[in-house]
């Protein structure tokens, strides 16, 4: 299977980086083709400009955006790895989506009806956050994150979301907990072929 990993975290010593490595190793062991797009390493410009917006309306995107769209078009499965900061995705990932998931590439409207153009592709979402799962459940933040990302972005664009893993209290995780999380990730990808 052709698998694209879109990764957004600036720290190579982060838990998210470890998740990326675990997923990449797991997919390669399964003989998948894997491409990693590390947005910070690429120095991706996340700012949706007026020029971008005007171009999107006419079906014109910059060469940098076209390259990212080609990676997504190539992939059968896409993994998005990013931390939850301020109860949402980092600006780098949000800007990637704003610029790359453009009208006519990721979605369009047919007679006023929205259509996701990335149908047939699967998505995996991996997030870390500082609060506990119990705290997120108590205030409904877990449901809000799924609504705004899984449904509001990925499903909207046609992805079939296979799993969304949240790893809580990530800034205080013990080594044993991290090992358990790595096994959870490996298990989530055990059926990827």
C-alpha positions as CSV (number, residue, x, y, z in Angstrom):
1,X,0.0,0.0,0.0
2,X,1.1,3.6,-0.7
3,X,1.2,5.4,2.6
4,X,1.9,9.1,3.2
5,X,2.8,10.4,6.6
6,X,2.1,14.2,7.2
7,X,3.9,15.2,10.4
8,X,3.9,18.5,12.3
9,X,6.1,18.9,15.3
10,X,9.3,21.0,15.5
11,X,11.1,18.9,18.1
12,X,12.9,15.8,17.0
13,X,13.0,14.7,20.6
14,X,9.2,14.9,21.0
15,X,6.8,12.0,21.6
16,X,5.2,12.8,18.2
17,X,8.5,12.2,16.5
18,X,8.7,8.8,18.3
19,X,5.2,8.1,17.0
20,X,6.2,9.0,13.5
21,X,9.2,6.7,13.7
22,X,7.1,3.9,15.1
23,X,4.5,4.2,12.3
24,X,7.1,4.5,9.6
25,X,9.0,1.4,10.8
26,X,5.8,-0.6,11.2
27,X,4.6,0.3,7.7
28,X,8.0,-0.5,6.1
29,X,8.1,-3.8,7.9
30,X,4.8,-4.6,6.3
31,X,6.3,-3.8,2.9
32,X,4.3,-0.7,2.3
33,X,5.6,2.2,0.3
34,X,6.1,5.1,2.7
35,X,6.6,8.8,2.1
36,X,7.1,11.2,5.0
37,X,6.3,14.9,4.8
38,X,7.8,16.6,7.9
39,X,6.3,20.1,7.6
40,X,8.8,21.8,9.9
41,X,11.8,20.1,8.2
42,X,10.4,21.2,4.9
43,X,9.9,24.7,6.2
44,X,6.4,24.6,4.8
45,X,4.8,28.0,4.6
46,X,1.4,27.6,6.4
47,X,0.1,31.1,5.6
48,X,-2.9,31.1,3.3
49,X,-2.3,34.2,1.3
50,X,-4.7,36.3,-0.8
51,X,-2.7,35.1,-3.8
52,X,-3.5,31.5,-2.7
53,X,-7.1,32.2,-2.3
54,X,-7.4,33.9,-5.7
55,X,-5.6,31.1,-7.3
56,X,-7.7,28.4,-5.6
57,X,-10.8,30.0,-7.1
58,X,-9.3,29.6,-10.5
59,X,-7.8,26.2,-9.9
60,X,-4.3,27.5,-9.8
61,X,-1.9,26.5,-7.0
62,X,1.8,27.2,-6.4
63,X,4.4,24.6,-7.3
64,X,5.0,23.9,-3.6
65,X,1.3,23.2,-3.1
66,X,1.0,21.1,-6.3
67,X,3.9,18.9,-5.0
68,X,2.0,18.3,-1.7
69,X,-1.2,17.5,-3.7
70,X,0.8,15.0,-5.8
71,X,1.9,13.2,-2.7
72,X,-1.7,13.0,-1.4
73,X,-3.0,11.9,-4.9
74,X,-0.3,9.2,-4.9
75,X,-1.2,7.8,-1.4
76,X,-3.9,5.2,-0.6
77,X,-3.6,6.0,3.1
78,X,-2.5,9.1,4.9
79,X,-1.4,9.4,8.5
80,X,-1.6,12.9,10.2
81,X,0.6,13.2,13.3
82,X,0.5,16.3,15.4
83,X,0.1,17.5,19.0
84,X,-3.1,19.1,20.3
85,X,-2.1,22.7,21.2
86,X,-4.7,25.1,22.6
87,X,-7.4,22.4,21.9
88,X,-6.6,22.2,18.2
89,X,-4.0,21.3,15.6
90,X,-0.8,23.4,15.4
91,X,-0.8,26.3,13.0
92,X,1.6,24.4,10.8
93,X,-0.9,21.5,10.2
94,X,-3.9,23.9,9.9
95,X,-2.0,26.0,7.4
96,X,-1.1,22.8,5.4
97,X,-4.8,21.9,5.2
98,X,-5.8,25.5,4.4
99,X,-3.4,25.6,1.5
100,X,-3.2,22.0,0.2
101,X,-6.8,20.8,0.7
102,X,-8.0,23.3,-1.9
103,X,-11.3,23.6,-3.7
104,X,-11.2,21.4,-6.8
105,X,-8.5,19.1,-5.3
106,X,-9.9,18.0,-1.9
107,X,-13.5,18.9,-2.3
108,X,-16.0,20.7,-4.6
109,X,-19.7,21.5,-4.8
110,X,-21.9,19.8,-7.4
111,X,-25.2,21.6,-7.8
112,X,-24.8,23.0,-4.3
113,X,-23.9,19.6,-2.8
114,X,-20.5,19.2,-1.2
115,X,-18.4,16.3,-2.5
116,X,-15.2,15.0,-1.0
117,X,-12.6,14.4,-3.8
118,X,-10.3,12.3,-1.7
119,X,-12.7,9.4,-1.5
120,X,-11.1,5.9,-1.6
121,X,-8.3,7.0,0.7
122,X,-8.0,6.1,4.3
123,X,-6.8,8.4,7.1
124,X,-5.2,7.8,10.5
125,X,-4.9,10.6,13.0
126,X,-2.4,10.5,15.8
127,X,-2.5,13.2,18.5
128,X,-0.8,13.9,21.8
129,X,-2.1,16.3,24.4
130,X,-1.3,17.4,27.9
131,X,-4.6,17.1,29.6
132,X,-6.0,13.7,30.7
133,X,-8.6,11.8,28.7
134,X,-11.0,12.2,31.7
135,X,-10.7,16.0,31.6
136,X,-11.3,16.1,27.8
137,X,-14.3,13.8,28.2
138,X,-15.8,15.8,31.0
139,X,-15.8,19.0,29.0
140,X,-16.6,17.4,25.7
141,X,-13.3,18.3,24.1
142,X,-12.7,14.7,22.9
143,X,-16.0,14.9,20.8
144,X,-15.2,18.4,19.7
145,X,-11.8,17.4,18.3
146,X,-13.3,14.5,16.4
147,X,-16.1,16.8,15.1
148,X,-13.7,19.5,13.9
149,X,-11.0,17.3,12.5
150,X,-12.3,13.8,11.6
151,X,-15.7,15.0,10.3
152,X,-15.1,18.7,9.6
153,X,-11.9,18.1,7.6
154,X,-11.0,14.5,6.7
155,X,-14.4,13.0,6.2
156,X,-15.5,16.2,4.5
157,X,-12.8,15.7,1.9
158,X,-13.7,12.1,1.4
159,X,-11.3,10.2,3.6
160,X,-12.4,7.1,5.4
161,X,-11.0,7.7,8.9
162,X,-9.7,4.3,10.1
163,X,-8.6,5.4,13.6
164,X,-7.9,8.5,15.7
165,X,-5.6,7.9,18.6
166,X,-5.3,10.4,21.4
167,X,-2.4,10.0,23.8
168,X,-3.0,12.0,27.0
169,X,-0.7,13.6,29.6
170,X,2.0,13.2,27.0
171,X,4.3,15.7,28.7
172,X,4.4,13.5,31.8
173,X,4.3,10.0,30.3
174,X,6.4,7.3,32.0
175,X,8.5,5.0,29.8
176,X,6.2,2.0,30.4
177,X,3.2,4.1,29.2
178,X,5.1,5.2,26.1
179,X,5.9,1.5,25.4
180,X,2.2,0.7,25.7
181,X,1.3,3.6,23.3
182,X,3.8,2.3,20.8
183,X,2.1,-1.1,20.9
184,X,-1.3,0.6,20.5
185,X,0.0,2.3,17.4
186,X,1.5,-0.9,16.0
187,X,-1.8,-2.7,16.6
188,X,-3.7,0.1,14.8
189,X,-1.6,-0.4,11.7
190,X,-1.6,-4.2,11.9
191,X,-4.3,-4.4,9.2
192,X,-2.7,-1.9,6.9
193,X,-1.8,-3.7,3.7
